[in-house]
Amino acid sequence: MLLSELAGLIGLKMAGNDKEISGVNTLELAGPSELSFLANAKYESALKVTKAAAVVLEEKYADQVESALISENPYMDLAKAMHVFSRPQGCLEGIHELAFIHPEAEVDDTATVYPFVFIGKGAKIGPNCKVFAGSYIGENVVLGPGCVIYPNCSIMAGTVVGAGVIIQPGAVIGADGFGYAQVSGKHMKIPQIGSVELQDQVEIGANACVDRAALDVTRIGSGSKLDNLVQIAHNVTTGDDCLIISQSGVAGSTKLGKGVVLAAQAGLVDNIKVGDGAIIGAQAGVTNDVAAGFIGAGSPLLEKGNFLRSSIYHRKLPDMAKKMSALEKRIKALEAELSKED
């Protein structure tokens, strides 16, 4: 593909010579037929040595390369270019004879179903869906148009999945929520009779879990993205466009607003609310409601400025402990001297 053609596809202006482009790579590794990008000024020096055919960059850097695509947001526009060159997973089309599809399930003629898929009674698989090998689609599950269900996923009965949803390998959607009542020192299981709803354009990472509600619904808002190994408990709801990063856990009935970000290994207790646009740092422990727009980290959670200040003091604790010990010895010595004078 010519650079000029790519520019037209992703809506950018070309500068310099037109060239053949075969793929995308970093400034360091790009070859003479690959496109690269500059999204951070600290890598500007790499423009002098890169072998890339062309670079996506801001206009102020364009005179440093032979060919460029001019962008106000190079990282975002590189992502558009990567879509052009990305190759979809899989090599089959249609419904494979080794898949099990219940007679009362509905599978659109344009869907692809791989070998060893199970599709239960009453399930509905929408247009252009792809369900890869080893996946389980339970009774009355609904997959909207264009969903991709990668290998070995389990989508349990009654789950509703919107349009364009991607579920990465090994994810489990709609397993029982963790609900037990204490009876005479024993744990009695509480049936989880609710459902799960994944709204449009949600992506669920590999080996992530979204539990079925005890009652009502566990809901992941439109455009939200869950990383690998995320745990979403029963009756949790999120607003649109949330980002929940690897190994984070959200306990039951907690509600996230729109655009909330939970960094890696953040842990949220049950029955709290996190306001729109809040950002929670890695390994944070969240035990109370969080206001909209809040930015913080730590366990327990602290506002960003307080967290940074406390982190500085935390590093100084060993030295501070030595000073305290020395001061205590001096005080005792002074007290001993004073007692002698008395």
N, C-alpha and C positions, 0 to 999 in steps of 0.2 A: 504494500500500500504506500502511495506517495504521501509525503508529509503534508502537502497541500490538501489531499483528500481527507486525511485525518483531521486537519484543522477545520475543515468544513463540517465533519461529523460531530465534533465536540464544541464547535462554536468559538474557535480562537483565531486570532490573526497570526499568519506566518510571517517571519522575518528571515531574510537570507536565502540561501539556495534550497531548492526543492530536492528532496532525497527520498530514496526508498527506505521505508521503516518496516521492520519485521517483528519488533517486540519492544519490551520495556525493561529497564534495568537501572541500577544505581549509577551515580556519577563515576564511582570507582570501577565498577565492573562492566559497564555498558560497552558494547562493541560498536563497530562502525555502521551497523544498520539498526541500532537500537535507540529508542527515545529515553531520555532521563529527565531529571527535574531538580530544581533548586528551590527549596521551601524554607531554608534557614540560612541567614546571612553568614553564619560562621563557617559554612562550607563553600563560600565564594571562591576560595583559592583553588578548589577542585576543578573549576571551569577551565583553568589554564592547561590541565593535564588530561581531562576526560577524553576518551575516544568515542563518545556518544555521537551519533549522527546529528542529533538535535536535542535541545533542552527546553523543557517547559519552565518559564521563569518570568519574573516581573520585567517590565520594559527597561528599567534602569540598568539591568545586567545584560541586555541583548547584544551590546557591542562587543562582548567578551567571547562570543561563540559564533561559529560560522552560520548555524541555522537554529532558529528558535520558534517556539510557540509562545506568544505573549499572553500572560495570564495575571489577573489580580489575585488569584488564589491557586498557586501552582499545585499544592497538595491535592486539592479537590479536583482540579482539572486532570491531573495525572490519573486519579481514580477513574475518571471518565475514559481516558485512553486505555487503561487496563481492562475495562469492560469490553472494549473493541477487540482486544487481543486475547482475552481469556477464553479458554476452551471448556465447555461444560463437561461435568463428570458423566461417565456412562457411555455405553455403546449400543444399547438396545432401544427399540421403539415398539410400541404396542403392548399387548398383554401376553406374557409368557405362559405356556401351557402348564408349567410347574408351579404357578401361583394358585392358591386356593381363594376363590371368590364365592361367597355365599350366594345362592340363587336369588335372595331378596336384597342383595346389595346393588348399588347403581355405580357403574364406572363409565365415565365419559369416553366416547370413542377416540378422543385425542390423547387420552392419558397413557402413560407407560407404567407397566407393573412388572417388576423383575421376578425371577424365580424365587420360590420359597417365601413369598409374601402371603400373609393371612389377612383377608378382608372379611369382617364379620357381617352378620345379618343387619340390614337396615343402613349400612354405611353408604355414604355418597362421596364419590371421588370426582372432583370437578375437572373442567377442561384443562388440558396441558399439564396436569400434575405428573410428577415422577415419584414412584415409590420403589425404593431400592431393596435389594435382596435381604431377606431375614427380618423384615419389618412386620409388626403386628398392628393392624388397624381394627380396633374393637367395634362392638355393636353400636350402631347409630352415630358413629363418628362422621363428621362432615369436614371434608377438605375443600376449601375454596379454590378458585382458578389459579393455576400456576404455582402450586405448592411443590416443594421438593423435600421429600422425606428420605434421608440418607440411610445407609444400611443399619440394620439391627436396632431401629427405633421401636419404641412401644407407645402407642397412642390408645389409651384405655377408653372404654365405652362412654359415649355421651359427650366426648370432647368436640368442641367446635373450633375449627381452624380457618382463619380468614384467607384473603387472597394474597398470593406472593409470599407466603410464609416459608422459611427455610428451617429445617430441623436437622442438626448435624448428627453424625453417627452415635448410637448408643444412648441418646436422650430418652427420658421417660416422661411422658405427659399424661397426667391423670391417675397416677398411682394413689393409693389411699393416703390421706393426710394422717399425721401422727396424732391420733386421738385416743386416749384411754382414761377410764374412770377408776379411782382407787376404791376397791371393795374388799374389806377385811384383809388389807395388806397385799391384795392381788391386783393385777392390772387387767381390767375388763375393757375389751375393744369397743370403741364407739363407731358404729357404721358410718362411713363417709359417703353420703348419698347425694352430694352436690356434683358439680361439673367443673370443667376448665374451658376457658375461652381465650384463644390466642387471636388477637385482632390483626388486621391487614399489615403486611410487611414486617412482621415480627421475625426475628431470628433467634433460635435456641442453640446454644453451643453443645459440643460433644459431651456426653455423660452428664448433662444438666438434668435436673428434676423439677417439674412443676406439679405439685400435688393437687389432687381433687379436693374440692371444698367439702367440709362436713355437711353444710347446708348452703344453698345459694350457689356462688360461683367463685372460683379463683380466676382472675382476669389479668392478662398482660396487654397493656395498651398498644395501640397502633404505632408501628415504627420502633418499638423498643427492641433492644438487643441484649441478650443474655450470653455471657461468655461460657467457656467450658467449666464444668463442675460447680455450677451455681445451684443453690437449693432455694426454691420458693415453696413455702409451706401453705397449708390449706387456708382458703379464704383471703389470701393476700390479693390486693388489687394495685396495679400501677397505672399511672397516667401515660399519655403518649410520649414516645421518644426518650424513654429512660435507657440508661446504660448501666448494666450490672455486671461487674468484672469478676474474673475467675475466683472461685472458692468463696464468694460471698454467700451469706445465708440470711434470709428474711423470714422471721417467725410468723406464726399464724395471725391472720386478721389485721396485719399491719398494712397501711395504705400509703403508697408513694404518689406524689403529685406528678405533674408533667415535667419532663426533662431532668429528672433526678439522676445523679451519677453516684454509684457506689463503687469505690475502688476496690482492688483485690483484697479478699479476706475480711471485708467489713461484715460485722454481725449486728443484726437488728433484733431486738426482743419483740414479743407479740404485742398486738393491740396499741401500737403507736402510729402517729401520722408524721410524714415527712413532706414538707411543703414544696411547691413548684420550684424547680431550678436549684435545689440544694445539692451540694457536692460534699460527699463524705469520703475522707481519706482512707488509705489502705490500712487494714487491721484495726479499724476503729470499732469501738464498742458503743452501740447506741441504745440507751435505755429509756429515753424520754422523747417526747415530740420534738420535731426539728422545724424551725420556721422556714418559710419560703426564702430562697436566696442565700441561706446559710452556707458558709464554707468552713469546714473544720476537720479535725482528725483526733486521734488518740483514744485511749480506753481508760476511763470514761471519756466521752466525746467532749472536746474543747473547741472553742472558736479558733480560727486559723492563727490569729496573732498570739493568743494565749498559748496555743499549742507550740508555736515556734519558740516563744520565750521559755516555756517550761522545758522544751527539749534542750535548750542551751544550758539551763541550770542543771538538768539531769546529767549532762556530760561532766559537769563540774562537781558532782556529788562526792566522788572519791577524795578530791582535794579539799572540799569543804569539810568532809568528815575528819580529815587529818587536822585541819585548823581548829575544829571544834574540840577535838581531843586535847590538842595543845592548850587551848584556852581553859578547858576544864582543869587541867593540871596546874596552870598558873593560878586559877581561882582558889583551888584547894591549898596551894602553897601560901597564898596571901591570907586565906582564912586561918591557916596554921600559925602564921606570924602574928596575926591580930589576937588570936587566942592566947599566945604567949605573953603579949603585952598586957592583956587583961589580968 
